[in-house]
Amino acid sequence: MRRKIIAGNWKMNLTLDEGQKLTSEIVNMYKDENVKDVIAVLNPPFPHIFPVKKLIGDIKGIAIGAQNCSDKEFGAFTGEVSAKILASFGVEYVIIGHSERREYFKETNEFLGKKVVAALAQGLTPIFCCGESLDIRNAGTHEANVKYQLTESLFGLSAGDMARVVIAYEPIWAIGTGKTATSDQAQEMHLALRRHIASKFGKELAGDISILYGGSMNAANAADLLSKPDVDGGLIGGASLKSRDFLDIIKSY
């Protein structure tokens, strides 16, 4: 069964005090406003993971995630953090293949596939990101491009492992630009991705996978985007740094 997931990606933002303040506000609002049936995932920078996890405590419905992980389990890889280490801190989700990792750090589809395998081996839920640039969108090859990303990174998984993956569709041209894909454009791409997954793993499995929208979802447009049948949540950037906005997105279902 599909999970409704709103994941906040803090990116490289917030000091320790700022992160604790934001987390406390989100946790208290989530409890006070009686949120149900929506999983909130907080994905802070690595140093925040332990303090954020402590503030979340045992509240059902809020989970801790990471923004990245290594493809290696352990070893002499200075500056890297493995899925095994993340799991030992109680991390449940990890973002893999965000467009910024692909662009700035040149992470390939093959490499990202190895990260997915590493995360799954430690019991983490990968939030696998895929999406197209404005040039690709304008060329009309966006659907083929994003399907290729899924094929290269995920189609080597067993059906059991694939069922544990969450997909996040990122129209890169709509991240931090002030532009947003229309809800119809988002639905079109989410449905195309679900059908592509079904072509490999079957309709039942594809129907159970959560596909999140990751293109500048905010409190103003969330209800429209989340009303679409194949949009199962959001991967939220800037709006996740404001507790009221983040809770309003969660409550848009």
C-alpha positions in Angstrom: 0.0 0.0 0.0 1.3 3.4 -0.9 2.6 5.6 1.9 1.8 9.3 2.0 5.2 10.9 2.6 6.3 14.5 3.1 10.1 14.6 3.3 11.9 17.8 4.2 15.4 18.2 2.7 17.2 20.9 4.7 20.2 20.7 2.3 23.2 22.6 3.7 21.3 24.9 6.0 20.8 25.6 9.7 23.1 25.8 12.7 22.7 23.4 15.6 20.4 25.8 17.5 18.4 26.6 14.4 17.9 22.9 13.6 16.8 22.1 17.1 14.4 25.0 17.1 12.9 23.9 13.8 12.6 20.3 14.8 10.9 21.2 18.1 8.4 23.3 16.3 7.6 20.6 13.8 7.3 17.9 16.4 5.0 20.0 18.6 2.8 21.1 15.7 2.6 17.5 14.4 1.4 16.4 17.8 -0.9 19.3 18.7 -2.6 19.4 15.3 -3.2 15.7 15.4 -1.7 14.8 12.0 -2.6 11.3 10.9 -1.7 9.0 8.0 1.1 11.2 6.7 4.8 10.3 7.3 7.0 13.3 7.9 10.6 12.6 7.2 13.2 15.2 8.3 16.5 15.0 6.3 19.0 17.3 8.0 22.8 17.6 7.3 24.7 14.8 8.9 25.8 16.6 12.1 22.1 17.2 13.0 21.0 13.6 12.8 21.6 12.6 16.4 20.1 15.7 18.0 17.1 15.7 15.6 16.5 12.0 16.3 16.5 12.7 20.1 13.9 15.5 19.7 11.7 13.3 17.5 11.8 10.6 20.2 9.2 7.9 19.8 6.6 10.0 18.0 4.8 7.8 15.5 4.7 9.4 12.1 7.9 11.4 12.1 11.1 9.8 10.8 14.7 10.8 10.5 16.4 10.6 7.1 19.8 11.5 5.6 20.6 13.5 2.5 23.1 11.0 1.1 25.2 7.9 1.8 28.3 6.2 0.5 28.1 3.1 -1.7 30.7 1.5 0.6 30.0 -0.2 3.9 33.2 0.9 5.7 36.8 1.8 5.1 39.3 4.5 4.3 36.9 7.0 2.6 37.5 10.3 4.3 34.5 12.5 4.5 32.0 9.8 3.5 29.2 8.3 5.7 28.0 4.8 5.1 24.4 3.5 5.3 25.6 1.2 8.1 26.7 4.2 10.2 23.4 6.0 9.4 21.4 2.9 10.5 23.2 2.7 13.8 21.9 6.2 14.5 18.3 5.2 13.9 18.1 6.7 10.4 15.2 5.2 8.4 15.3 7.0 5.1 18.1 8.3 2.8 17.9 10.6 -0.2 19.8 9.2 -3.2 20.4 10.8 -6.5 19.2 14.3 -5.8 19.7 16.5 -8.8 22.3 18.5 -7.0 24.4 15.4 -6.3 24.1 14.4 -10.0 25.1 17.9 -11.2 27.7 19.1 -8.7 29.3 15.7 -7.8 28.8 14.0 -11.2 27.0 11.0 -9.7 26.1 8.6 -12.4 23.1 6.3 -12.7 25.3 3.2 -12.1 26.9 4.8 -9.1 23.5 5.7 -7.6 22.3 2.2 -8.1 25.2 1.0 -5.9 24.1 3.5 -3.2 20.6 2.2 -3.4 21.8 -1.4 -2.9 24.0 -0.2 0.1 21.1 1.5 1.7 18.7 -1.4 1.3 21.3 -3.8 2.8 21.2 -1.8 6.0 17.4 -1.6 6.2 17.1 2.0 5.0 14.4 3.2 2.7 16.0 5.0 -0.3 14.2 8.1 -1.6 15.5 7.8 -5.2 15.5 11.0 -7.1 15.1 11.4 -10.9 14.2 14.3 -13.1 15.0 16.3 -16.2 16.7 19.7 -17.0 14.9 22.5 -18.8 16.8 21.7 -22.1 15.6 18.1 -22.0 12.0 19.1 -21.2 12.0 21.6 -24.1 13.4 18.9 -26.4 10.5 16.7 -25.5 12.7 13.8 -24.4 12.0 14.3 -20.7 9.9 11.1 -20.3 12.5 8.9 -22.0 15.3 10.5 -20.0 13.7 9.9 -16.6 12.7 6.4 -17.4 16.3 5.7 -18.4 17.5 6.9 -14.9 15.1 4.4 -13.3 16.2 1.6 -15.6 19.9 2.1 -15.1 19.8 2.5 -11.3 16.9 0.4 -10.1 15.9 -2.3 -12.6 18.7 -4.6 -11.4 16.9 -4.9 -8.0 14.8 -7.9 -7.0 11.1 -7.2 -6.8 11.3 -7.4 -3.0 14.0 -4.7 -2.9 12.3 -2.5 -5.4 9.1 -2.6 -3.3 11.1 -0.9 -0.5 12.2 2.1 -2.7 10.4 5.5 -2.7 10.7 7.5 -5.9 11.0 11.3 -6.0 10.4 13.0 -9.3 12.3 16.3 -9.6 11.7 18.5 -12.6 15.1 20.2 -12.2 13.9 23.3 -14.0 11.4 23.9 -11.2 13.8 23.7 -8.3 14.7 27.1 -6.8 13.7 28.9 -9.9 10.3 30.1 -8.9 8.8 27.9 -11.6 6.6 24.9 -10.8 5.3 22.1 -12.9 1.6 22.2 -13.1 -0.3 19.5 -11.2 -1.2 18.0 -14.6 2.5 17.9 -15.7 3.4 16.3 -12.4 0.6 13.7 -12.7 1.7 12.9 -16.3 5.2 12.2 -15.3 4.3 10.3 -12.1 2.0 8.1 -14.1 4.6 7.5 -16.8 7.1 6.4 -14.1 4.6 4.1 -12.4 3.8 2.5 -15.8 7.6 2.1 -16.5 8.1 0.4 -13.1 5.1 -1.9 -13.9 6.7 -2.9 -17.2 9.5 -4.5 -15.2 8.0 -5.4 -11.8 4.3 -5.7 -12.5 1.3 -3.5 -11.9 0.7 -4.6 -8.3 4.2 -3.6 -7.1 4.2 -0.4 -9.1 0.8 0.5 -7.7 2.2 0.2 -4.2 5.3 2.4 -4.7 5.1 6.0 -3.3 6.2 8.6 -5.9 6.9 12.0 -4.4 6.9 15.3 -6.2 10.2 17.3 -5.8 9.7 20.5 -7.7 9.2 23.5 -5.3 6.1 22.2 -3.6 5.0 24.8 -1.0 2.0 25.5 1.2 0.2 27.4 -1.6 0.4 24.7 -4.3 0.6 21.5 -2.2 -3.2 20.7 -2.1 -3.4 20.9 -5.9 -0.4 18.7 -6.5 -1.3 16.2 -3.8 -4.9 15.9 -5.3 -3.5 14.0 -8.3 -3.9 10.2 -8.1 -0.2 9.3 -8.7 1.4 12.0 -6.5 1.9 10.4 -3.2 3.7 13.2 -1.3 6.5 15.6 -1.7 10.3 16.1 -1.3 10.4 19.6 0.1 13.3 22.0 0.0 13.0 25.6 1.1 9.5 25.2 2.6 10.8 22.5 4.9 12.9 25.1 6.7 9.7 26.9 8.0 7.8 24.9 10.5 4.4 26.4 9.7 4.8 26.0 5.9 6.0 22.4 6.3 3.0 21.4 8.5 0.6 23.1 6.2 2.0 21.0 3.3 1.6 17.9 5.4 -2.0 18.9 6.2 -2.8 19.6 2.5 -3.8 15.9 2.1 
